[in-house]
Amino acid sequence: MKVRRVDLVAADDPAYLAAMSAAAQAHRRLGPRQDPGHIYRASGGVETAVRGWLAERMALLSERVIDAELLPDGGRAYERRFIELDAVEGVDGVPQRVIEAKFSASPSAIRRGLAQLARARWLLGRRWDGVAGLLIVVEANRSGIEIDRDRFRDLRLIRPDELPNDGAADAPLLLLALSDLSAHLGHDELAAIERGRDEGDELTTRRRERADAVAAALDADEPAPEPERRLPAPGGSLTFGPSEDADEADESPFAALRRLSDLPQD
C-alpha cells in the first residue's frame, strides 16, 4: 500500500459528504438491511457524548476525517479514500492523538478498536510524526467487558483522571461509565443506551453459555457445539471502513475501505 497524500478534514467537508452519500446510495441498491440492533442505534449518541467529555479535558481538532490518496497493492491508480475518526487531539491542525470510542458488550471490541487505531496512526504517520492513540470503551452491558489479560498483557488501563497527563506513544485503554458521560447525554440518548445495555446483557449471557458448553464438551471429550452464526450488521458510524460498535458486527456498509486491513500494524 502506497500513500501519496494524507490530510485531515472536518466531518462536514463537501467532498467527504458527497463520497459518503454516493456510498450510501450504492449500498441501498443492494436491498433491505438487517436490523442493526439497539447497541448500534445508541452508539452514535455515545460517541458524541465521549467527544463532549474529551473536549473538557483536551484540545480536540474539528478536522477528524482522514482524506488520503492510496495505491493498493497491485493497483494501477491512486484512489481517494476517507476515514471518519471518533476524535482527534491536536493543536493548529496538527494531530497529536487519535481516539477510538466503542460502545460494545463484546470482548473483541478491544481487538478491533486497537486495529482501527493502528491503521489510523499508520496513515497519519505518513505526514505527522509521533501520533499517539487512545481506546475508550463504554460498556454496553451491566456486567462489564471481559478483558483477556493473557492476550492483551501489554495493554495499559488508565483512569479518567490520568488522561490529561498521559502522553505515552502506545494506545492505552480507558473504560468510561455512563455516569462519566451523564452531563453530555439527554433523555432520548439515555433511553437508547439502556435498550442497548439490555441487548448487551442478552448477548453476554449467550456468549457465556456458549463458552460454558464448549468447556463442558471438552471436559467430556465430546465435539464442541457449533458457534451461533449471525449475519453482519452495518457499522456504528458513518465511516468508510470497519466501525463495529454493534457488538459482534464489524463491517461498515462502506466496503471501499475494507482493504485497509492490509495496512501495517503499529
C-alpha positions in Angstrom: 0.0 0.0 0.0 1.4 3.3 -1.1 0.3 6.7 0.2 0.6 9.8 -2.0 -1.3 12.3 0.2 -2.8 12.5 3.7 -4.9 15.3 5.0 -7.4 15.9 7.9 -10.7 17.5 7.0 -13.9 18.3 9.0 -16.8 15.9 9.1 -18.8 18.4 7.1 -16.2 18.6 4.3 -18.2 18.7 1.0 -16.0 16.1 -0.7 -16.4 13.7 2.2 -20.2 14.3 2.4 -20.5 13.7 -1.4 -18.5 10.4 -1.2 -20.4 9.3 1.9 -23.7 10.0 0.1 -22.6 8.1 -3.0 -21.6 5.1 -1.0 -24.8 5.1 1.0 -26.8 5.2 -2.3 -24.8 2.3 -3.7 -25.5 0.3 -0.5 -29.2 1.0 -0.6 -29.4 -0.5 -4.1 -28.4 -3.8 -2.5 -31.7 -4.1 -0.9 -33.1 -4.0 2.7 -30.5 -4.4 5.5 -30.7 -6.5 8.6 -31.9 -4.6 11.7 -28.7 -3.4 13.3 -30.0 -3.6 16.9 -30.1 -1.3 19.9 -26.4 -1.2 20.6 -25.8 0.2 17.1 -28.6 2.7 17.3 -27.2 4.0 20.6 -23.6 4.2 19.6 -23.8 7.5 17.7 -25.1 9.2 20.9 -22.4 7.6 23.0 -19.6 8.7 20.6 -21.0 12.3 20.7 -21.1 12.2 24.5 -17.5 10.9 24.6 -16.3 13.8 22.4 -18.1 16.2 24.8 -16.3 14.6 27.7 -13.0 14.7 26.0 -13.4 18.3 25.0 -13.4 19.3 28.7 -10.0 17.7 29.1 -8.1 18.3 25.9 -7.9 20.3 22.7 -9.9 18.5 20.0 -9.4 19.2 16.3 -12.6 20.0 14.3 -10.8 18.1 11.5 -11.3 14.4 12.3 -11.7 12.8 8.9 -8.7 11.3 7.1 -8.6 12.3 3.4 -6.0 10.2 1.7 -4.9 9.1 -1.7 -3.8 5.4 -1.6 -2.4 3.0 -4.1 -3.5 -0.6 -3.1 -1.0 -3.4 -3.6 -1.4 -4.5 -7.3 -3.4 -1.4 -8.1 -2.7 0.9 -11.1 -4.1 4.2 -9.9 -4.3 6.1 -6.7 -7.8 6.1 -5.0 -9.2 8.8 -2.8 -10.5 7.4 0.5 -11.9 8.8 3.7 -11.9 7.5 7.3 -14.0 9.3 9.9 -12.3 9.2 13.3 -14.2 9.4 16.6 -11.9 12.2 17.9 -8.5 13.7 17.3 -6.5 15.6 19.9 -4.2 18.3 18.4 -3.2 21.9 18.0 -3.3 24.2 15.0 -4.4 21.4 12.7 -1.6 19.0 13.8 -2.9 15.7 15.2 -1.3 14.5 18.4 -3.5 11.7 19.4 -6.2 9.7 17.6 -9.1 8.4 19.7 -11.4 5.5 19.0 -14.6 5.1 21.1 -16.5 1.8 21.4 -20.0 1.2 22.9 -19.9 -2.6 23.0 -20.5 -5.7 25.1 -18.1 -7.8 23.1 -14.6 -8.6 24.3 -13.5 -8.4 20.6 -14.2 -4.7 20.7 -10.8 -4.2 22.2 -9.1 -6.1 19.4 -11.0 -4.3 16.7 -10.5 -0.9 18.3 -6.8 -1.3 18.6 -6.6 -2.4 15.0 -8.5 0.7 13.9 -6.2 2.9 15.9 -3.2 1.2 14.3 -4.5 1.8 10.8 -5.3 5.5 11.5 -2.0 6.1 13.2 -0.1 4.5 10.3 -1.8 6.7 7.8 -1.4 9.9 9.8 2.2 8.9 10.4 2.9 9.3 6.7 2.7 13.1 7.3 2.9 13.8 11.0 5.3 12.2 13.5 4.5 10.9 16.9 0.7 10.5 16.6 -0.4 8.6 19.7 -3.6 6.6 20.3 -6.3 6.0 22.9 -9.0 3.4 23.0 -12.2 4.3 25.0 -14.8 1.7 25.8 -18.2 2.4 27.2 -19.7 -0.9 28.3 -22.9 -1.8 26.5 -23.8 -4.3 29.3 -24.1 -4.2 33.1 -21.6 -6.9 33.9 -18.6 -5.4 32.2 -16.5 -6.4 29.2 -14.2 -9.3 29.9 -10.6 -8.4 29.1 -8.3 -11.2 28.1 -5.2 -10.2 30.1 -3.2 -13.0 28.5 -3.8 -11.7 25.0 -3.5 -8.0 26.0 -0.9 -8.3 28.6 0.8 -5.1 27.4 -2.4 -3.1 27.3 -2.3 -0.3 29.8 -5.5 0.6 31.6 -5.8 4.2 32.7 -8.3 6.1 34.9 -10.2 9.2 33.7 -8.1 11.4 35.9 -4.9 10.1 34.3 -5.9 11.0 30.8 -4.7 14.7 30.6 -1.1 13.8 31.6 -0.8 10.5 29.6 1.3 11.3 26.6 2.8 7.8 26.0 3.1 6.6 22.5 1.1 3.4 23.0 -2.6 3.1 22.9 -4.0 2.7 26.4 -7.5 1.6 27.3 -9.9 3.8 29.2 -13.1 2.4 30.5 -15.8 5.0 30.9 -19.0 4.6 32.9 -22.3 6.1 31.9 -22.1 8.3 35.0 -19.0 9.9 33.5 -21.0 10.9 30.4 -24.3 11.8 32.1 -23.7 15.6 31.6 -23.5 15.0 27.8 -26.5 12.7 27.4 -30.1 13.7 27.0 -33.2 11.8 27.9 -33.6 10.2 24.5 -29.9 9.2 24.4 -30.1 7.6 27.8 -33.2 5.7 26.9 -31.5 4.3 23.7 -28.4 3.4 25.8 -30.5 1.5 28.3 -32.1 -0.5 25.4 -28.6 -1.2 24.1 -27.5 -2.4 27.5 -30.5 -4.8 27.7 -29.4 -6.2 24.3 -25.8 -6.3 25.5 -26.8 -8.3 28.6 -28.5 -10.8 26.4 -25.5 -11.1 24.1 -23.2 -11.5 27.1 -25.4 -14.3 28.6 -25.5 -16.2 25.3 -21.7 -15.8 24.8 -21.0 -17.2 28.3 -23.5 -20.0 27.8 -21.7 -21.0 24.6 -18.3 -20.8 26.3 -19.6 -23.0 29.2 -21.0 -25.5 26.6 -17.6 -25.7 24.9 -15.8 -26.1 28.2 -18.2 -28.9 29.2 -17.8 -30.6 25.9 -14.0 -30.5 26.2 -14.2 -31.9 29.7 -16.4 -34.7 28.4 -14.2 -35.3 25.3 -17.2 -34.6 23.1 -17.5 -32.5 19.9 -17.9 -28.8 20.8 -21.2 -27.2 19.7 -21.2 -25.1 16.6 -21.0 -21.4 17.3 -24.1 -19.3 16.6 -23.9 -17.7 13.2 -25.1 -14.1 12.8 -25.4 -12.0 9.7 -23.2 -8.9 9.7 -24.9 -5.7 10.7 -23.8 -2.2 9.5 -21.1 -0.4 11.4 -21.7 2.1 14.2 -20.8 5.3 12.5 -20.7 6.9 9.0 -17.1 5.9 8.1 -15.5 4.3 5.1 -14.1 1.2 6.8 -14.7 -1.1 9.8 -16.7 0.5 12.5 -18.1 -2.2 14.7 -20.0 -1.0 17.7 -22.9 -3.3 17.1 -21.3 -5.9 19.3 -20.0 -8.8 17.1 -20.7 -7.0 13.8 -17.6 -5.4 12.4 -18.4 -4.4 8.8 -19.4 -1.0 7.7 -21.8 -0.6 4.7 -19.0 1.3 3.1 -16.8 -1.5 1.7 -14.5 0.7 -0.2 -12.0 0.9 2.7 -12.1 -2.7 3.8 -8.8 -3.3 2.0 -7.2 -1.0 4.6 -6.9 -4.2 6.8 -3.8 -4.9 4.7 -2.0 -1.8 6.2 0.9 -2.5 8.5 0.1 -2.5 12.2 2.0 -0.5 14.9 
